[in-house]
Amino acid sequence: MNEVFSPQRLRLLIRGDLVAGYRSLLVVSGALAGVILLAALATHGGVLRDGDFYRRCFGLTLFVWGLIASSRAFRSLHDRTRNEAYLLIPASALEKMLARLLAVTVGLVAYLLVFIGFVSVVVETLNLLLYGGTPAFFDPFHRTVWSAIFAYVILQSFYFLGGAWFRRAHFVKTTLALTLAVAGFACFAALTMRIVFAGYWLGVGDVFFVLEQLGRARASGIGAVVPGIALLLPLACWWIAWLRLQEAQVSDGV
């Protein structure tokens, strides 16, 4: 059997995580269903709900639940009462990383697509009985749904890395690190523009003009680079998380 990767060991790891966390999954799902039901029933007679209601619910739930779950994916690694048992599980670091990664990406996305769809059927049936009208069910194939999934996968990778890297306050520290990184990049971009356009006055209108030209450049072919970078970022974060887990398994698990 391959010592680095085994589909059977990966399947057992995923099953073990599911057995250990299904109670929390049911509790969160029940609370979420209740919130959606109350919001849908309350707004039906007041603010008119459109087809975007359940898509907004899906996007908000995916980002809030997914990012928190991603930042807490490696709690067992940093918990002194559980890290020894976790590190000594007969599985490689790659399998342990993939088990948690698949849970907070493919598993969570698939679950929420089915869950929000089921909740929309129940809620719209109740709305139809109480208020009448045309039901607006959740459309899992809508473009905005998959745009939200794409954005989530990119942002999730940073919190997944933060969960493996930081020992405590994973979500807060990762958010702080991202904020500082974005602020640093903005300062660097502003300084670069100041140097490149030295001698020219750069007002707000000039900045928007430059951004507009960059947007047009995306449509002309440069935009193909942006999706490539967006795909490389999650892969880099997941790879570093695997290295961090591998380092912990070698140094602490022996």
C-alpha positions in Angstrom: 0.0 0.0 0.0 1.3 3.5 -0.9 2.6 5.2 2.2 1.8 8.7 0.9 -1.7 8.3 -0.5 -4.3 5.6 -0.2 -7.9 6.1 -1.3 -9.1 3.7 1.4 -7.3 5.6 4.2 -8.7 8.8 2.9 -12.2 7.4 2.8 -11.8 6.2 6.4 -10.6 9.6 7.5 -13.5 11.4 5.9 -15.9 8.9 7.4 -14.4 9.4 10.9 -14.6 13.2 10.6 -18.2 12.9 9.5 -19.1 10.6 12.4 -17.4 12.9 14.9 -19.0 16.1 13.6 -22.5 15.1 12.3 -24.2 16.4 15.5 -22.8 19.9 15.0 -23.7 19.7 11.4 -27.4 18.9 12.3 -27.5 21.6 14.9 -26.2 24.3 12.6 -28.4 23.1 9.7 -31.5 23.3 11.9 -30.7 26.8 13.1 -30.0 27.9 9.6 -33.2 26.4 8.3 -35.1 28.2 11.0 -33.5 31.6 10.2 -34.3 31.2 6.5 -37.9 30.2 7.2 -38.5 33.2 9.5 -36.8 35.6 7.1 -38.8 34.3 4.1 -42.2 34.3 5.9 -41.5 37.8 7.4 -40.5 39.4 4.1 -43.1 37.9 1.9 -45.8 40.2 3.2 -43.5 43.2 3.4 -40.5 43.6 1.1 -41.1 41.6 -2.1 -38.8 38.7 -2.4 -37.3 37.9 -5.7 -35.4 35.0 -7.1 -32.2 36.2 -5.5 -33.3 35.5 -2.0 -32.1 31.9 -1.8 -29.0 32.7 -3.8 -28.1 35.4 -1.2 -28.8 32.9 1.6 -26.5 30.4 -0.1 -23.7 32.9 -0.6 -23.9 34.3 2.9 -24.0 30.8 4.5 -21.2 29.5 2.3 -18.8 32.3 3.2 -19.7 32.6 6.9 -19.9 28.9 7.6 -17.2 27.8 5.2 -14.6 30.3 6.3 -15.1 29.6 10.0 -15.0 25.8 9.3 -11.8 26.2 7.2 -10.1 28.2 9.9 -11.0 25.5 12.4 -10.1 22.5 10.2 -6.9 21.7 12.2 -8.1 22.2 15.7 -7.0 18.7 16.6 -3.5 19.6 15.5 -3.2 22.5 17.9 -5.2 21.1 20.8 -2.8 19.7 23.4 -5.3 17.2 24.6 -6.0 15.8 21.1 -2.9 16.5 18.9 -1.0 13.4 19.9 -3.9 11.1 19.0 -4.4 13.1 15.7 -0.8 13.0 14.7 -0.5 9.3 15.4 -3.4 8.3 13.2 -2.1 5.8 10.7 -2.4 8.1 7.7 -0.1 10.4 5.8 0.0 14.2 6.1 -1.4 14.4 2.6 -4.4 12.2 3.4 -5.1 14.2 6.5 -4.9 17.5 4.7 -7.1 16.2 1.8 -9.7 14.9 4.2 -10.2 18.2 5.8 -9.9 20.1 2.5 -12.5 18.1 0.8 -14.8 18.5 3.8 -14.7 22.3 3.7 -14.8 22.6 -0.1 -16.5 19.9 -2.1 -18.4 18.5 0.9 -19.7 21.8 2.2 -20.5 23.2 -1.2 -22.4 20.1 -2.3 -24.2 19.9 1.1 -25.3 23.5 0.9 -26.5 23.2 -2.6 -28.8 20.3 -1.6 -29.7 21.9 1.8 -30.7 25.3 0.5 -32.6 23.7 -2.4 -34.6 21.5 0.1 -35.2 24.4 2.4 -36.5 26.5 -0.5 -39.0 23.8 -1.5 -40.3 23.6 2.1 -40.4 27.4 2.6 -42.0 28.1 -0.8 -44.6 25.4 -0.2 -45.6 27.1 3.1 -45.6 30.5 1.4 -47.8 29.2 -1.4 -50.3 27.8 1.2 -50.3 31.0 3.3 -50.0 33.8 0.7 -50.4 32.2 -2.7 -48.5 33.6 -5.6 -45.6 32.2 -7.6 -43.0 30.3 -5.7 -39.3 31.2 -6.3 -37.2 28.1 -5.7 -33.4 28.0 -5.3 -31.7 27.5 -8.7 -28.3 25.7 -8.0 -27.2 26.2 -11.6 -27.5 30.0 -11.7 -24.4 31.9 -12.7 -24.2 33.9 -9.5 -24.2 30.7 -7.4 -21.1 29.3 -9.2 -19.4 32.7 -9.1 -19.9 32.7 -5.3 -18.4 29.2 -5.2 -15.4 30.2 -7.2 -14.8 33.3 -5.0 -15.2 31.1 -1.9 -12.7 28.5 -3.0 -10.1 31.3 -3.5 -10.8 33.0 -0.1 -11.2 29.8 1.7 -7.7 28.7 0.9 -6.2 31.5 3.0 -8.3 30.5 6.0 -7.5 26.9 5.5 -3.8 27.8 5.6 -4.4 30.0 8.6 -6.0 27.1 10.4 -2.9 25.0 9.8 -0.4 27.8 10.5 -1.8 29.6 13.6 -2.1 27.8 16.9 -4.9 30.0 18.4 -7.6 32.5 17.1 -7.2 31.1 13.6 -10.0 33.1 12.1 -9.1 36.4 13.7 -5.4 36.1 12.9 -6.0 35.1 9.3 -8.4 38.0 8.8 -5.8 40.4 10.3 -3.1 38.9 8.1 -5.3 39.3 4.9 -6.2 42.9 5.9 -2.5 43.8 6.4 -1.6 42.1 3.1 -4.3 44.0 1.2 -3.3 47.3 2.8 0.3 46.7 2.0 -0.5 45.9 -1.6 -2.6 49.0 -1.9 0.2 51.2 -0.5 2.7 49.6 -2.8 0.4 50.1 -5.8 -0.2 53.8 -4.8 3.6 54.3 -4.4 4.2 52.7 -7.8 1.7 54.9 -9.5 3.2 57.9 -7.8 6.7 57.0 -9.1 5.5 56.0 -12.6 3.4 59.1 -13.1 5.8 61.5 -11.3 5.1 65.1 -12.4 1.5 64.4 -13.2 -1.4 65.2 -10.9 -3.3 62.0 -10.0 -6.7 62.9 -8.8 -9.6 60.6 -8.1 -10.8 60.9 -11.7 -7.3 59.9 -13.0 -7.3 56.8 -10.8 -10.7 55.7 -12.1 -9.5 56.3 -15.7 -6.5 54.0 -15.1 -8.8 51.4 -13.6 -11.2 51.7 -16.6 -8.3 51.2 -19.0 -7.2 48.1 -17.0 -10.7 46.8 -17.2 -10.7 47.2 -21.0 -7.3 45.5 -21.1 -8.8 42.5 -19.4 -11.3 42.1 -22.2 -8.5 42.2 -24.8 -6.6 39.3 -23.4 -4.7 40.4 -20.3 -7.7 39.2 -18.3 -6.7 35.6 -19.0 -3.8 36.1 -16.6 -6.1 37.0 -13.7 -8.0 33.6 -13.6 -4.7 31.8 -13.8 -3.4 33.7 -10.7 -6.7 33.1 -9.0 -6.3 29.4 -9.5 -2.7 29.3 -8.4 -3.4 31.1 -5.1 -5.5 28.3 -3.6 -3.1 25.6 -4.8 -0.2 27.5 -3.2 -2.1 27.9 0.1 -3.1 24.2 0.2 0.4 23.1 -0.6 1.8 25.2 2.3 -0.8 23.8 4.6 0.2 20.3 3.6 3.9 21.2 4.3 2.9 22.6 7.7 1.0 19.5 8.6 3.8 17.3 7.4 6.3 19.2 9.5 4.1 18.8 12.6 3.7 15.1 11.9 7.4 14.5 11.5 8.6 16.7 14.5 5.8 16.0 17.0 4.2 12.7 15.8 7.4 10.6 16.3 
